[in-house]
Amino acid sequence: MTSSQTILSITALIMTAGGLLILLIGKHRTPTEQFQSMCHGIVPLIAACSYFAMATGQGAVLLPITDGSAATGATRIFYYARYVDWTFTTPLLLLTLSMTAMHNGPKRAGTILGVILADVMMIVTAFAFGASETPGTKWTWFIVSCAAFLGVYYVLFVPHMQANASERDDVQSTYKRNAAILSIVWLIYPFILAVAPDGAGIISDSAAVLGIAIIDVVAKVVYGLLAVVEDTKATDKDLVEDPTMGKVSPRRSALAGA
C-alpha cells in the first residue's frame, strides 16, 4: 500500500490546487458572495499546510501503545496537525453554511455561535481522544466528542432549518443539499478514527491516513467548489431582485480585487 507520507504529500498538493481554484472562480459581487468565496478558498489552503506538516513529520509525534496488546516499547503515530486543521476549517465551513441558511433573512447570532462552539468542542475532545494513552480515558473522550457532534447536527437541522424556511426556494434547496453533504461526509470521520491507530488500531496507519485524506478532500475541495457555484447562482437572483446589492464602497471594491 502507498506509504502514509506519499498520501499526505499528494493530498497537500490537491488541497493547494483546490483552494486556489476556488479563489479563482469565486466572485465578489456582493459582500456575502465575497465572504463565502474567501472562506471556501482558504479552507483547503489551511488543510494543505496541515498535510504538508504531517508529510514532513512536523505535524506528528510518536506515542506509546499501552493497551497491553502490543509489545513493550511499541509506538503509534499521532497526527496532531489534523486536529489543528479541523479546529480552523470546520468552523469556517459551518459559518458559510449558516450564512447560506440565513441568506437574506436576519442572522441568528446565537445559533451560529452555538454550532461553532459545539464543533470546536467536538474537535478538541477528539484531539484528547487521539492523544490519550489509556483505553478508559480514550473512549470517554470519544463519547464526549460524539455528543458534541450531535449538538452540531441539532443546530443544522432544527434552528438553522427553521431560519432557512423563510428563504427563497432555491436557497432552501441549496442549504438542505449542502447540510446533507457535510453531515454525511463528516459522519465518516468518527468511524475511521475509531478503528485507526488513534482508536482501536484495527486498520493500518496508511489505511487510516488514506481514508481521512479522501473525505477531507471531499469536505473541503469538492464541497467548496459546489458551494461556491451554488452561491454564484443565488447571487445572480439577488442582483436581479435588487441591483444595488452589488454596489460596494471603493475601499471594499479594492479589497475584493486584492
Backbone as numpy.savetxt, mean C-alpha at the origin, in Angstrom:
# Nx Ny Nz CAx CAy CAz Cx Cy Cz
15.22 -22.39 -7.59 14.37 -21.18 -7.59 15.25 -19.93 -7.59
14.77 -18.90 -8.24 15.51 -17.64 -8.28 15.80 -17.16 -6.87
17.02 -16.64 -6.66 17.41 -16.21 -5.33 16.61 -15.01 -4.88
16.50 -14.86 -3.57 15.75 -13.74 -3.01 16.34 -12.41 -3.45
17.68 -12.33 -3.49 18.33 -11.08 -3.88 17.97 -10.68 -5.30
17.91 -11.66 -6.21 17.54 -11.37 -7.60 16.09 -10.88 -7.68
15.21 -11.53 -6.94 13.79 -11.12 -6.93 13.66 -9.70 -6.41
14.37 -9.40 -5.34 14.30 -8.06 -4.75 14.84 -7.00 -5.71
15.92 -7.31 -6.40 16.53 -6.36 -7.35 15.60 -6.09 -8.52
15.02 -7.14 -9.08 14.09 -6.98 -10.21 12.87 -6.18 -9.79
12.36 -6.47 -8.59 11.18 -5.74 -8.11 11.49 -4.27 -7.90
12.70 -3.95 -7.44 13.09 -2.54 -7.28 13.04 -1.82 -8.62
13.48 -2.49 -9.68 13.45 -1.89 -11.02 12.01 -1.71 -11.51
11.16 -2.72 -11.26 9.76 -2.63 -11.67 9.06 -1.49 -10.94
9.31 -1.37 -9.65 8.70 -0.30 -8.86 9.15 1.07 -9.35
10.42 1.20 -9.68 10.94 2.48 -10.17 10.27 2.85 -11.48
10.24 1.89 -12.42 9.61 2.15 -13.72 8.12 2.45 -13.57
7.45 1.69 -12.69 6.02 1.91 -12.47 5.73 3.28 -11.89
6.51 3.68 -10.90 6.30 4.99 -10.29 6.51 6.13 -11.27
7.57 6.03 -12.08 7.85 7.07 -13.07 6.75 7.12 -14.14
6.24 5.94 -14.52 5.17 5.90 -15.51 3.90 6.57 -14.98
3.57 6.29 -13.73 2.38 6.90 -13.13 2.52 8.42 -13.07
3.72 8.88 -12.68 3.95 10.33 -12.63 3.87 10.94 -14.03
4.28 10.17 -15.04 4.26 10.67 -16.41 2.85 10.81 -16.95
2.01 9.82 -16.69 0.66 9.85 -17.26 -0.34 10.59 -16.38
-0.01 10.79 -15.12 -0.93 11.48 -14.22 -1.08 12.95 -14.59
-2.30 13.45 -14.56 -2.56 14.85 -14.93 -2.75 15.71 -13.69
-2.59 17.02 -13.89 -2.65 17.96 -12.78 -3.64 19.09 -13.07
-4.77 18.77 -13.68 -5.71 19.81 -14.08 -6.46 20.43 -12.91
-6.67 19.67 -11.85 -7.31 20.18 -10.65 -6.45 19.80 -9.45
-6.63 20.49 -8.33 -5.84 20.14 -7.14 -6.02 18.68 -6.72
-7.26 18.17 -6.80 -7.51 16.79 -6.40 -6.81 15.80 -7.34
-6.90 16.06 -8.63 -6.25 15.18 -9.60 -4.73 15.22 -9.42
-4.19 16.38 -9.16 -2.75 16.51 -8.92 -2.34 15.72 -7.69
-3.13 15.84 -6.64 -2.84 15.12 -5.39 -2.84 13.62 -5.61
-3.86 13.13 -6.31 -3.97 11.69 -6.57 -2.79 11.20 -7.40
-2.45 11.93 -8.45 -1.35 11.53 -9.33 -0.03 11.47 -8.58
0.24 12.48 -7.77 1.50 12.52 -7.03 1.59 11.40 -6.01
0.51 11.15 -5.31 0.52 10.09 -4.30 0.72 8.72 -4.93
-0.02 8.45 -6.01 0.10 7.14 -6.66 1.47 6.97 -7.30
2.09 8.06 -7.74 3.41 7.96 -8.32 4.50 7.73 -7.29
4.37 8.38 -6.13 5.41 8.27 -5.12 5.38 6.93 -4.40
4.22 6.28 -4.34 4.11 5.00 -3.64 5.08 3.95 -4.19
5.10 3.67 -5.51 6.06 2.68 -6.01 7.51 3.13 -5.84
7.77 4.43 -5.87 9.15 4.90 -5.70 9.64 4.67 -4.28
8.76 4.84 -3.30 9.12 4.49 -1.92 9.41 3.00 -1.82
8.54 2.20 -2.45 8.73 0.75 -2.45 10.04 0.38 -3.13
10.40 1.08 -4.21 11.65 0.81 -4.91 12.85 0.99 -3.98
12.82 2.04 -3.17 13.90 2.27 -2.21 13.97 1.11 -1.20
12.80 0.66 -0.75 12.75 -0.45 0.20 13.33 -1.73 -0.42
12.94 -2.02 -1.65 13.43 -3.23 -2.30 14.93 -3.15 -2.60
15.40 -1.96 -2.95 16.84 -1.80 -3.15 17.60 -2.04 -1.85
17.06 -1.50 -0.75 17.70 -1.70 0.55 17.75 -3.18 0.92
16.65 -3.89 0.67 16.63 -5.32 1.00 17.55 -6.11 0.09
17.61 -5.73 -1.19 18.46 -6.44 -2.15 19.94 -6.30 -1.81
20.31 -5.15 -1.25 21.71 -4.90 -0.91 22.06 -5.32 0.51
21.06 -5.83 1.24 21.31 -6.28 2.61 21.17 -5.22 3.66
20.91 -3.98 3.26 20.77 -2.91 4.23 19.40 -2.90 4.90
18.42 -3.54 4.26 17.06 -3.53 4.80 16.67 -4.84 5.46
17.68 -5.61 5.88 17.39 -6.91 6.49 18.42 -7.24 7.57
18.01 -8.05 8.52 18.91 -8.52 9.57 18.68 -10.02 9.79
19.65 -10.67 10.36 19.51 -12.08 10.70 19.02 -12.21 12.13
17.98 -13.00 12.34 17.45 -13.25 13.67 17.54 -14.74 13.97
17.75 -15.10 15.23 17.82 -16.52 15.57 16.45 -17.19 15.51
16.45 -18.47 15.17 15.23 -19.27 15.22 15.21 -19.99 16.55
14.21 -19.68 17.37 14.20 -20.19 18.75 12.95 -21.00 19.07
12.30 -21.54 18.04 11.07 -22.28 18.31 11.30 -23.75 18.65
12.56 -24.16 18.69 12.88 -25.53 19.09 12.90 -26.52 17.95
12.45 -26.12 16.76 12.40 -27.04 15.63 13.64 -26.95 14.75
14.49 -25.97 15.02 15.69 -25.77 14.19 16.94 -26.08 14.99
18.03 -26.27 14.27 19.30 -26.57 14.93 19.80 -25.36 15.70
20.59 -25.61 16.70 21.17 -24.53 17.49 21.98 -23.59 16.60
21.75 -22.31 16.75 22.46 -21.32 15.94 21.81 -21.02 14.61
20.67 -21.66 14.30 19.98 -21.41 13.03 19.41 -19.99 13.02
19.42 -19.37 11.85 18.92 -18.00 11.73 17.95 -17.88 10.57
17.22 -16.78 10.55 16.32 -16.44 9.45 16.53 -14.98 9.10
16.19 -14.63 7.87 16.31 -13.25 7.42 15.03 -12.50 7.75
15.18 -11.37 8.41 14.02 -10.53 8.72 14.14 -9.24 7.90
13.24 -9.06 6.94 13.27 -7.90 6.06 12.48 -6.75 6.69
13.13 -6.01 7.55 12.44 -4.94 8.27 12.09 -3.78 7.35
12.82 -3.63 6.22 12.57 -2.50 5.31 11.17 -2.56 4.69
10.63 -3.78 4.53 9.29 -3.86 3.93 8.24 -3.23 4.85
8.46 -3.32 6.16 7.50 -2.74 7.10 7.62 -1.22 7.12
8.85 -0.71 6.94 9.04 0.74 6.81 8.31 1.23 5.56
8.48 0.49 4.47 7.78 0.79 3.21 6.29 0.85 3.44
5.72 -0.20 4.01 4.28 -0.27 4.20 3.75 0.83 5.12
4.56 1.26 6.09 4.13 2.32 7.02 3.87 3.62 6.29
4.60 3.85 5.19 4.40 5.07 4.40 3.43 4.86 3.24
3.57 3.74 2.54 2.81 3.57 1.29 1.35 3.19 1.51
1.06 2.34 2.47 -0.34 1.95 2.65 -1.21 3.12 3.15
-0.73 3.99 4.04 -1.55 5.17 4.37 -1.79 6.07 3.16
-0.79 6.19 2.28 -0.98 7.01 1.08 -2.05 6.39 0.18
-2.03 5.08 0.03 -3.05 4.41 -0.77 -4.43 4.58 -0.16
-4.51 4.48 1.15 -5.80 4.66 1.82 -6.28 6.11 1.74
-5.33 7.05 1.78 -5.71 8.45 1.66 -6.29 8.75 0.29
-5.66 8.23 -0.76 -6.18 8.45 -2.11 -7.52 7.74 -2.30
-7.64 6.56 -1.72 -8.91 5.84 -1.81 -10.01 6.61 -1.08
-9.67 7.21 0.05 -10.63 8.03 0.79 -11.05 9.24 -0.02
-10.09 9.84 -0.72 -10.41 11.00 -1.56 -11.33 10.60 -2.71
-11.18 9.37 -3.20 -12.08 8.88 -4.23 -13.48 8.67 -3.67
-13.55 8.11 -2.47 -14.86 7.88 -1.84 -15.62 9.18 -1.65
-14.90 10.24 -1.31 -15.51 11.55 -1.04 -15.06 12.54 -2.11
-15.20 12.15 -3.35 -14.64 12.90 -4.48 -15.12 14.34 -4.53
-16.42 14.54 -4.51 -16.97 15.89 -4.58 -17.66 16.30 -3.28
-17.99 15.34 -2.44 -18.67 15.64 -1.19 -17.71 16.07 -0.10
-18.23 16.41 1.07 -17.38 16.83 2.18 -16.45 15.71 2.63
-15.23 16.08 2.96 -14.24 15.10 3.41 -14.45 14.84 4.91
-14.69 13.59 5.25 -14.91 13.21 6.64 -13.56 12.92 7.31
-13.01 13.94 7.95 -11.66 13.84 8.51 -11.56 12.72 9.54
-12.61 12.51 10.31 -12.57 11.49 11.36 -12.40 10.09 10.82
-13.16 9.77 9.77 -13.05 8.41 9.22 -11.75 8.23 8.44
-11.28 9.29 7.77 -10.01 9.20 7.06 -8.88 8.97 8.05
-8.89 9.75 9.14 -7.86 9.56 10.17 -7.98 8.18 10.80
-9.20 7.73 11.01 -9.40 6.43 11.64 -8.84 5.29 10.81
-9.08 5.31 9.49 -8.61 4.21 8.64 -7.08 4.23 8.54
-6.49 5.43 8.53 -5.03 5.52 8.46 -4.39 5.05 9.77
-4.97 5.43 10.91 -4.41 5.00 12.19 -4.55 3.49 12.38
-5.68 2.93 11.95 -5.85 1.48 12.03 -4.82 0.78 11.15
-4.56 1.35 10.00 -3.58 0.78 9.08 -2.17 0.82 9.68
-1.80 1.97 10.26 -0.47 2.09 10.87 -0.33 1.10 12.03
-1.38 0.96 12.82 -1.35 -0.03 13.91 -1.16 -1.43 13.36
-1.83 -1.73 12.25 -1.69 -3.04 11.63 -0.24 -3.29 11.20
0.41 -2.30 10.59 1.78 -2.47 10.11 2.77 -2.56 11.26
2.61 -1.71 12.26 3.54 -1.71 13.41 3.47 -3.04 14.16
2.26 -3.54 14.37 2.13 -4.82 15.07 2.56 -5.99 14.20
2.43 -5.85 12.87 2.96 -6.88 11.97 4.49 -6.89 12.04
5.09 -5.71 12.18 6.55 -5.64 12.37 6.96 -6.37 13.64
6.20 -6.13 14.71 6.48 -6.81 15.97 6.34 -8.32 15.82
5.35 -8.75 15.05 5.16 -10.18 14.75 6.39 -10.75 14.06
6.85 -10.08 13.02 7.99 -10.58 12.26 9.28 -10.56 13.05
9.42 -9.59 13.95 10.66 -9.45 14.71 10.70 -10.33 15.95
9.55 -10.86 16.37 9.49 -11.66 17.60 10.22 -12.98 17.42
10.85 -13.43 18.49 11.63 -14.66 18.45 10.96 -15.80 19.19
9.95 -15.53 20.00 9.25 -16.58 20.73 7.84 -16.74 20.16
7.38 -17.98 19.96 6.09 -18.22 19.31 4.91 -17.54 19.98
4.83 -17.56 21.30 3.69 -16.97 21.99 3.56 -15.49 21.70
4.67 -14.77 21.80 4.67 -13.34 21.52 4.37 -13.07 20.06
5.01 -13.86 19.20 4.85 -13.69 17.75 3.38 -13.78 17.33
2.70 -14.83 17.74 1.34 -15.05 17.26 0.32 -14.15 17.96
0.68 -13.65 19.14 -0.18 -12.64 19.78 -0.17 -11.36 18.95
1.02 -10.95 18.52 1.13 -9.76 17.67 0.41 -9.98 16.34
0.46 -11.18 15.82 -0.21 -11.48 14.56 -1.72 -11.28 14.70
-2.28 -11.75 15.80 -3.72 -11.60 16.04 -4.10 -10.13 16.18
-3.27 -9.37 16.91 -3.54 -7.94 17.08 -3.49 -7.23 15.73
-2.52 -7.59 14.90 -2.39 -6.98 13.58 -3.61 -7.29 12.72
-4.08 -8.53 12.77 -5.27 -8.90 12.00 -6.51 -8.15 12.49
-6.59 -7.92 13.80 -7.72 -7.17 14.35 -7.71 -5.73 13.82
-6.52 -5.13 13.75 -6.41 -3.78 13.20 -6.78 -3.78 11.72
-6.42 -4.85 11.04 -6.76 -5.01 9.62 -8.28 -5.00 9.44
-8.99 -5.67 10.33 -10.45 -5.67 10.27 -11.00 -4.26 10.45
-10.31 -3.46 11.28 -10.72 -2.06 11.46 -10.61 -1.28 10.16
-9.56 -1.55 9.39 -9.40 -0.91 8.08 -10.56 -1.29 7.17
-10.88 -2.57 7.13 -11.98 -3.05 6.30 -13.30 -2.40 6.70
-13.51 -2.27 8.00 -14.77 -1.68 8.48 -14.94 -0.26 7.95
-13.89 0.55 8.05 -14.00 1.94 7.60 -14.24 2.00 6.09
-13.52 1.16 5.34 -13.65 1.19 3.88 -15.06 0.82 3.42
-15.69 -0.14 4.13 -16.96 -0.67 3.64 -18.18 -0.23 4.43
-17.97 0.59 5.46 -19.14 1.14 6.16 -19.13 2.67 6.08
-18.33 3.40 6.88 -18.39 4.87 6.78 -18.02 5.42 5.41
-16.96 4.87 4.79 -16.56 5.38 3.48 -17.62 5.07 2.43
-18.22 3.90 2.50 -19.26 3.54 1.54 -20.48 4.44 1.71
-20.80 4.79 2.95 -21.91 5.69 3.20 -21.63 7.07 2.61
-20.41 7.57 2.78 -20.04 8.87 2.22 -20.06 8.82 0.69
-19.65 7.71 0.14 -19.58 7.56 -1.32 -20.96 7.48 -1.97
-21.97 7.13 -1.19 -23.33 6.96 -1.74 -23.89 8.25 -2.31
-23.37 9.40 -1.90 -23.88 10.68 -2.40 -23.15 11.15 -3.65
-22.16 10.39 -4.12 -21.39 10.78 -5.30 -22.09 10.35 -6.59
-21.56 10.82 -7.73 -22.06 10.40 -9.03 -21.90 8.90 -9.20
-22.66 8.33 -10.13 -22.62 6.88 -10.35 -21.22 6.41 -10.74
-20.52 7.18 -11.58 -19.19 6.76 -12.02 -18.20 6.76 -10.86
-18.33 7.73 -9.97 -17.43 7.80 -8.81 -17.73 6.66 -7.85
-19.02 6.35 -7.68 -19.38 5.22 -6.82 -18.80 3.91 -7.36
-18.90 3.72 -8.67 -18.37 2.50 -9.27 -16.86 2.41 -9.11
-16.19 3.54 -9.30 -14.74 3.57 -9.17 -14.32 3.25 -7.74
-15.00 3.85 -6.76 -14.62 3.59 -5.38 -14.84 2.12 -5.02
-15.99 1.58 -5.39 -16.28 0.19 -5.05 -15.25 -0.76 -5.68
-14.88 -0.47 -6.93 -13.90 -1.32 -7.62 -12.52 -1.19 -6.97
-12.09 0.05 -6.71 -10.77 0.25 -6.11 -10.68 -0.33 -4.70
-11.75 -0.14 -3.91 -11.76 -0.69 -2.55 -11.71 -2.21 -2.59
-12.44 -2.81 -3.54 -12.45 -4.27 -3.67 -11.08 -4.80 -4.07
-10.44 -4.12 -5.03 -9.12 -4.56 -5.49 -8.11 -4.53 -4.34
-8.02 -3.39 -3.66 -7.06 -3.28 -2.56 -7.38 -4.29 -1.45
-8.64 -4.44 -1.13 -9.03 -5.35 -0.05 -8.65 -6.79 -0.36
-8.88 -7.21 -1.59 -8.56 -8.59 -1.98 -7.04 -8.80 -2.02
-6.34 -7.84 -2.62 -4.87 -7.97 -2.72 -4.24 -7.95 -1.33
-4.66 -7.00 -0.50 -4.07 -6.90 0.84 -4.38 -8.12 1.70
-5.48 -8.80 1.42 -5.84 -9.98 2.21 -4.81 -11.11 2.04
-4.07 -11.08 0.95 -3.08 -12.13 0.69 -1.85 -11.98 1.60
-1.52 -10.74 1.97 -0.32 -10.50 2.78 -0.26 -11.33 4.06
-1.28 -11.28 4.92 -1.17 -12.02 6.19 -1.01 -13.52 5.99
-1.60 -14.06 4.93 -1.46 -15.50 4.68 -0.01 -15.85 4.32
0.61 -15.01 3.49 2.01 -15.28 3.14 2.91 -15.09 4.35
2.71 -14.01 5.10 3.54 -13.77 6.28 3.38 -14.88 7.31
2.18 -15.44 7.41 1.93 -16.49 8.41 2.73 -17.76 8.11
2.96 -18.06 6.82 3.68 -19.29 6.46 5.13 -19.02 6.08
5.52 -17.74 6.03 6.89 -17.36 5.68 7.82 -17.63 6.86
9.14 -17.48 6.66 10.07 -17.62 7.77 9.77 -16.69 8.95
9.15 -15.54 8.69 8.75 -14.65 9.79 7.69 -15.28 10.67
6.91 -16.22 10.10 5.84 -16.87 10.84 6.14 -18.31 11.15
5.39 -19.22 10.52 5.55 -20.64 10.81 6.72 -21.29 10.08
7.27 -20.60 9.09 8.42 -21.14 8.37 8.07 -22.32 7.47
6.86 -22.35 6.95 6.42 -23.46 6.10 7.00 -23.34 4.69
7.12 -22.12 4.17 7.68 -21.92 2.84 9.07 -21.29 2.96
9.83 -21.37 1.90 11.20 -20.85 1.91 11.23 -19.33 1.85
12.40 -18.79 2.14 12.56 -17.34 2.09 12.31 -16.81 0.69
12.87 -17.47 -0.33 12.70 -16.99 -1.71 11.25 -17.06 -2.15
10.51 -18.09 -1.73 9.10 -18.20 -2.08 8.29 -17.08 -1.44
8.60 -16.77 -0.18 7.89 -15.69 0.51 8.21 -14.34 -0.12
9.49 -14.13 -0.45 9.90 -12.87 -1.08 9.20 -12.70 -2.42
9.13 -13.78 -3.21 8.48 -13.72 -4.51 6.99 -13.43 -4.37
6.33 -14.10 -3.43 4.90 -13.89 -3.24 4.59 -12.46 -2.84
5.34 -11.92 -1.89 5.10 -10.55 -1.44 5.45 -9.56 -2.54
6.51 -9.84 -3.30 6.89 -8.94 -4.39 5.78 -8.84 -5.43
5.17 -9.97 -5.77 4.09 -9.96 -6.77 2.90 -9.13 -6.29
2.46 -9.36 -5.06 1.30 -8.60 -4.60 1.66 -7.14 -4.33
2.92 -6.86 -4.00 3.35 -5.47 -3.86 3.25 -4.74 -5.20
3.70 -5.38 -6.26 3.63 -4.77 -7.59 2.17 -4.54 -8.00
1.33 -5.51 -7.72 -0.09 -5.36 -8.05 -0.72 -4.22 -7.26
-0.43 -4.17 -5.95 -1.05 -3.17 -5.08 -0.53 -1.76 -5.33
0.70 -1.64 -5.80 1.31 -0.31 -5.93 1.41 0.17 -7.37
1.80 -0.70 -8.29 1.97 -0.28 -9.68 0.70 -0.50 -10.49
0.22 -1.74 -10.53 -0.98 -2.04 -11.33 -2.18 -1.25 -10.81
-2.39 -1.30 -9.50 -3.51 -0.55 -8.91 -3.32 0.95 -9.12
-2.09 1.44 -8.96 -1.83 2.87 -9.13 -2.15 3.35 -10.53
-1.77 2.57 -11.54 -2.07 2.93 -12.93 -3.58 2.95 -13.15
-4.27 1.94 -12.66 -5.73 1.88 -12.81 -6.39 3.07 -12.12
-5.93 3.38 -10.90 -6.54 4.48 -10.14 -6.34 5.82 -10.83
-5.16 6.05 -11.38 -4.88 7.31 -12.06 -5.73 7.45 -13.32
-5.88 6.37 -14.07 -6.73 6.39 -15.28 -8.18 6.71 -14.91
-8.68 6.07 -13.85 -10.06 6.30 -13.44 -10.24 7.72 -12.90
-9.22 8.24 -12.21 -9.32 9.60 -11.68 -9.32 10.60 -12.84
-8.60 10.30 -13.91 -8.61 11.16 -15.09 -10.01 11.23 -15.69
-10.69 10.08 -15.77 -12.05 10.04 -16.31 -13.00 10.85 -15.42
-12.85 10.70 -14.10 -13.72 11.45 -13.18 -13.48 12.95 -13.31
-12.21 13.35 -13.47 -11.90 14.77 -13.60 -12.43 15.32 -14.91
-12.41 14.51 -15.97 -13.01 14.94 -17.25 -14.47 15.37 -17.02
-15.22 14.56 -16.30 -16.63 14.87 -16.03 -16.76 16.07 -15.09
-15.84 16.17 -14.12 -15.87 17.32 -13.21 -15.71 18.62 -14.00
-14.80 18.65 -14.96 -14.51 19.86 -15.71 -15.64 20.21 -16.68
-16.36 19.19 -17.13 -17.53 19.46 -17.96 -18.62 20.13 -17.12
-18.79 19.63 -15.90 -19.82 20.18 -15.00 -19.42 21.56 -14.47
-18.12 21.76 -14.20 -17.65 23.02 -13.64 -16.25 23.33 -14.18
-16.18 24.04 -15.32 -14.88 24.34 -15.93 -13.94 25.14 -15.04
-14.47 25.85 -14.06 -13.62 26.67 -13.19 -12.77 25.83 -12.25
-13.10 24.54 -12.13 -12.31 23.67 -11.25 -10.86 23.57 -11.73
-10.65 23.75 -13.02 -9.31 23.63 -13.58 -8.48 24.88 -13.45
-9.09 25.94 -12.94 -8.35 27.19 -12.79 -7.68 27.23 -11.42
-6.35 27.16 -11.44 -5.59 27.20 -10.20 -4.71 28.43 -10.21
-4.18 28.79 -9.06 -3.34 29.96 -8.92 -2.05 29.77 -9.70
-1.38 30.86 -10.13 -0.10 30.74 -10.83 0.93 29.94 -10.03
0.95 30.16 -8.72 1.92 29.43 -7.87 1.63 27.95 -7.92
0.35 27.56 -7.80 -0.02 26.14 -7.83 0.29 25.55 -9.20
0.05 26.34 -10.26 0.35 25.86 -11.60 1.84 25.60 -11.77
2.67 26.48 -11.19 4.12 26.30 -11.29 4.54 25.04 -10.55
3.94 24.81 -9.38 4.28 23.61 -8.62 3.84 22.36 -9.37
2.67 22.42 -10.00 2.17 21.25 -10.72 3.07 20.91 -11.90
3.68 21.92 -12.50 4.54 21.64 -13.65 5.96 21.34 -13.28
6.27 21.47 -11.98 7.66 21.23 -11.55 8.01 19.76 -11.66
